[in-house]
């Protein structure tokens, strides 16, 4: 049975809990939304699931009925309530709860003793969604797909196309590693407390083989260029890219960073290797 809003409110009152603004907490309390993200994730029986920011456990409990879940929660005050929800509405034995800051985890070490293919399914805390997703794409190849609820603006940024206002560093980095897509909007009314913005379900499917490039150089070029997104790249990258390299890459030096696709950034980065 999927836990409902009244049950979650009762548990919050019992444990004297209030959502933390500083931790970006907006608990999902709508059963239909919980089922919607689980359907989108197309979870097969016994698949391994990573959930970051389980909160009160409404999503965790439903995930635990079919899968093994590792739930990482920073807020220690939520853990007893999370345990209670899992005991009453889920399968507690299928969930490993880790009280830790997901932004400080060494993911290589984390997965060194957690083998296999993983999916991440989560209602991500608003304040860490963007850096966390990029970090996982860069450092956790074991996670093959990601299905998360994020602020609509964040979702659109990850899925943005070149020449759009939302296209930026997260767009380029995520789309280097994966295929990204916003599956749909999520109303503020499905959360507690009700946020002032719309949310979205974001789908990220890792590519089997990303383009060949020196990723350190690739990342440095993107970071530098988008810090000055209104400047032409010949000016913002003047200390990193010789003018002749733009010709080699067949990219106009008068372009602005948001006009270049992931493939363009890869071509431009690879000219640095050719010059050695």
C-alpha positions as CSV (number, residue, x, y, z in Angstrom):
1,X,0.0,0.0,0.0
2,X,1.3,3.4,-0.9
3,X,1.5,5.8,2.0
4,X,-0.8,8.8,1.9
5,X,-0.6,12.5,2.9
6,X,-2.5,12.0,6.2
7,X,-0.3,9.1,7.3
8,X,2.8,11.2,6.6
9,X,1.4,14.2,8.5
10,X,0.6,12.0,11.5
11,X,4.2,10.6,11.5
12,X,5.6,14.1,11.3
13,X,3.5,15.1,14.3
14,X,4.5,12.0,16.2
15,X,8.2,12.7,15.7
16,X,7.8,16.5,16.0
17,X,9.3,17.0,12.5
18,X,9.3,20.0,10.3
19,X,10.9,20.1,6.8
20,X,14.2,21.9,6.7
21,X,14.5,24.8,4.3
22,X,18.3,24.8,4.6
23,X,18.4,21.1,3.5
24,X,16.0,21.7,0.6
25,X,13.3,19.4,2.0
26,X,10.0,19.1,0.2
27,X,8.5,15.7,1.0
28,X,6.4,14.0,-1.8
29,X,3.1,13.0,-0.2
30,X,1.0,12.1,-3.3
31,X,0.6,8.3,-4.0
32,X,-0.1,8.9,-7.7
33,X,3.2,10.8,-8.1
34,X,5.1,8.1,-6.3
35,X,3.7,5.5,-8.6
36,X,4.3,7.7,-11.7
37,X,8.1,8.0,-11.1
38,X,8.4,4.3,-10.3
39,X,6.5,3.4,-13.6
40,X,8.8,5.8,-15.5
41,X,11.9,4.1,-14.0
42,X,10.6,0.7,-15.3
43,X,12.2,-1.1,-12.3
44,X,12.6,-4.8,-12.7
45,X,12.3,-7.1,-9.8
46,X,15.5,-7.2,-7.6
47,X,17.1,-4.3,-9.4
48,X,19.4,-2.3,-7.1
49,X,18.2,1.2,-6.4
50,X,20.0,4.2,-5.0
51,X,17.8,6.9,-3.4
52,X,19.3,10.1,-2.1
53,X,17.2,12.2,0.2
54,X,14.5,9.6,1.1
55,X,13.0,12.0,3.7
56,X,10.0,10.4,5.3
57,X,10.3,7.4,3.1
58,X,7.1,7.6,1.0
59,X,9.0,6.7,-2.2
60,X,11.5,4.4,-0.4
61,X,8.7,2.3,1.0
62,X,7.2,1.6,-2.4
63,X,10.6,1.0,-4.0
64,X,11.4,-1.5,-1.2
65,X,8.4,-3.8,-2.1
66,X,10.2,-5.0,-5.3
67,X,13.9,-3.9,-5.0
68,X,16.9,-3.6,-2.8
69,X,17.3,0.0,-1.9
70,X,20.3,2.0,-0.5
71,X,18.8,5.2,1.0
72,X,21.2,8.0,1.9
73,X,19.8,10.6,4.3
74,X,21.7,13.5,5.7
75,X,19.1,14.6,8.3
76,X,19.5,12.4,11.4
77,X,16.2,13.6,12.8
78,X,14.3,11.9,9.9
79,X,15.8,8.5,10.3
80,X,13.4,7.2,13.1
81,X,10.4,8.4,11.1
82,X,11.9,6.8,7.9
83,X,12.3,3.5,9.9
84,X,8.7,3.6,11.0
85,X,7.4,4.2,7.5
86,X,9.4,1.3,6.1
87,X,8.2,-1.0,8.9
88,X,4.5,-0.2,8.3
89,X,4.4,0.5,4.5
90,X,7.4,-1.2,3.0
91,X,9.9,-4.0,3.3
92,X,12.4,-2.8,5.9
93,X,14.8,-5.7,5.2
94,X,15.2,-4.5,1.6
95,X,16.5,-1.1,2.6
96,X,20.0,-0.1,3.8
97,X,19.8,3.4,5.4
98,X,23.0,5.4,5.4
99,X,23.2,8.6,7.4
100,X,25.6,10.6,5.4
101,X,26.0,13.7,3.2
102,X,25.7,12.5,-0.4
103,X,27.9,15.4,-1.6
104,X,30.8,14.1,0.5
105,X,30.7,10.4,-0.5
106,X,33.6,8.8,-2.4
107,X,31.5,7.1,-5.0
108,X,34.4,4.9,-6.2
109,X,34.8,3.5,-2.7
110,X,31.0,3.3,-2.2
111,X,30.5,1.0,-5.2
112,X,33.7,-1.0,-4.6
113,X,31.6,-3.3,-2.3
114,X,28.3,-2.8,-4.0
115,X,28.6,-4.6,-7.3
116,X,26.3,-4.6,-10.3
117,X,24.2,-2.2,-12.3
118,X,22.2,0.5,-10.4
119,X,19.4,2.9,-11.0
120,X,18.9,6.0,-9.0
121,X,15.3,6.9,-8.2
122,X,14.7,9.8,-5.9
123,X,13.0,13.1,-5.0
124,X,16.2,15.0,-4.8
125,X,16.7,17.8,-2.3
126,X,16.4,21.1,-4.2
127,X,19.7,22.5,-3.0
128,X,22.0,19.7,-4.2
129,X,20.2,18.4,-7.3
130,X,22.5,19.9,-10.0
131,X,25.9,19.3,-8.5
132,X,24.9,15.8,-7.3
133,X,23.7,14.6,-10.7
134,X,26.8,15.9,-12.5
135,X,29.0,14.3,-9.8
136,X,27.3,10.9,-10.2
137,X,27.6,11.0,-14.0
138,X,31.3,11.8,-13.7
139,X,32.2,9.4,-10.9
140,X,29.6,6.6,-10.6
141,X,29.5,4.6,-13.9
142,X,27.7,1.9,-12.0
143,X,24.5,4.1,-12.1
144,X,23.2,3.3,-15.6
145,X,20.0,5.4,-15.3
146,X,18.6,8.2,-13.2
147,X,14.9,9.0,-12.6
148,X,14.5,12.0,-10.3
149,X,12.1,14.7,-9.3
150,X,13.8,18.1,-9.4
151,X,12.8,21.7,-9.8
152,X,11.4,22.2,-13.3
153,X,14.1,24.8,-14.1
154,X,16.8,22.3,-13.2
155,X,15.2,19.5,-15.3
156,X,15.0,21.9,-18.3
157,X,18.6,22.9,-17.8
158,X,19.8,19.3,-18.0
159,X,17.7,18.5,-21.1
160,X,18.3,21.9,-22.9
161,X,19.3,22.1,-26.5
162,X,22.1,24.3,-27.9
163,X,21.1,27.9,-28.6
164,X,18.5,28.0,-25.8
165,X,18.6,30.1,-22.7
166,X,18.7,27.1,-20.4
167,X,21.7,25.5,-22.1
168,X,24.7,25.7,-20.0
169,X,27.4,23.7,-18.1
170,X,25.0,21.1,-16.6
171,X,23.5,20.6,-20.1
172,X,26.8,20.0,-21.8
173,X,28.3,17.8,-19.1
174,X,25.2,15.6,-18.6
175,X,24.6,15.2,-22.4
176,X,28.3,14.2,-22.8
177,X,27.6,11.2,-20.5
178,X,24.0,10.5,-21.1
179,X,20.7,11.0,-22.9
180,X,18.5,13.5,-21.0
181,X,14.8,14.1,-21.1
182,X,12.1,15.8,-19.0
183,X,9.3,13.3,-18.8
184,X,6.7,15.7,-17.4
185,X,5.9,18.5,-14.9
186,X,5.0,17.8,-11.3
187,X,2.6,20.0,-9.5
188,X,3.7,21.8,-6.3
189,X,0.7,20.4,-4.6
190,X,2.1,16.9,-4.3
191,X,4.8,18.1,-1.8
192,X,4.8,19.0,1.8
193,X,5.5,21.9,2.3
194,X,4.2,23.2,-1.0
195,X,7.1,24.8,-2.9
196,X,6.7,28.0,-4.9
197,X,7.9,26.4,-8.1
198,X,6.9,23.5,-10.4
199,X,9.0,20.4,-10.4
200,X,9.6,17.7,-13.1
201,X,10.6,14.1,-13.5
202,X,14.0,14.0,-15.2
203,X,15.2,10.9,-17.0
204,X,18.9,10.4,-17.6
205,X,20.1,7.3,-19.4
206,X,23.9,6.8,-19.5
207,X,25.5,6.3,-22.9
208,X,27.3,3.0,-23.4
209,X,30.3,4.8,-24.8
210,X,30.6,8.6,-24.5
211,X,32.8,10.4,-27.1
212,X,36.5,10.0,-26.7
213,X,38.0,13.2,-25.2
214,X,40.3,14.3,-22.4
215,X,37.5,15.0,-20.0
216,X,39.6,17.3,-17.8
217,X,40.3,19.6,-20.7
218,X,36.7,19.3,-21.9
219,X,35.4,20.3,-18.5
220,X,37.9,23.2,-18.2
221,X,36.9,24.7,-21.6
222,X,33.2,24.5,-20.8
223,X,33.6,26.0,-17.3
224,X,35.7,28.9,-18.7
225,X,33.5,29.6,-21.7
226,X,30.2,29.6,-19.8
227,X,31.5,31.9,-17.1
228,X,31.4,34.5,-19.9
229,X,28.5,33.2,-21.9
230,X,27.8,36.5,-23.6
231,X,31.4,36.7,-24.9
232,X,32.5,35.1,-28.2
233,X,34.6,32.0,-27.4
234,X,37.7,33.4,-29.1
235,X,37.8,35.9,-26.3
236,X,36.7,33.8,-23.4
237,X,39.1,30.9,-24.4
238,X,42.0,33.1,-25.6
239,X,44.4,31.6,-23.0
240,X,43.3,28.0,-23.7
241,X,42.7,27.7,-27.4
242,X,44.9,29.0,-30.2
243,X,43.0,30.7,-33.0
244,X,44.1,28.1,-35.5
245,X,42.4,25.4,-33.5
246,X,39.0,26.8,-34.3
247,X,39.7,26.3,-37.9
248,X,40.8,22.7,-37.3
249,X,37.6,22.0,-35.4
250,X,35.5,23.8,-38.0
251,X,33.9,26.0,-35.4
252,X,33.5,29.8,-35.7
253,X,35.5,31.7,-33.1
254,X,32.7,34.2,-33.1
255,X,30.4,31.7,-31.6
256,X,29.1,32.0,-28.1
257,X,29.3,29.0,-25.8
258,X,25.6,28.2,-25.9
259,X,25.8,27.8,-29.7
260,X,28.1,24.8,-29.5
261,X,26.7,21.3,-29.2
262,X,28.4,18.6,-27.1
263,X,30.0,17.2,-30.3
264,X,31.4,20.7,-31.1
265,X,32.9,20.9,-27.6
266,X,34.5,17.5,-28.0
267,X,36.0,18.5,-31.4
268,X,37.4,21.7,-30.0
269,X,38.9,19.9,-27.0
270,X,40.5,17.3,-29.1
271,X,42.4,19.9,-31.1
272,X,44.4,20.4,-27.9
273,X,45.6,16.8,-28.2
274,X,46.4,17.2,-31.9
275,X,48.7,20.2,-31.1
276,X,50.9,18.1,-28.8
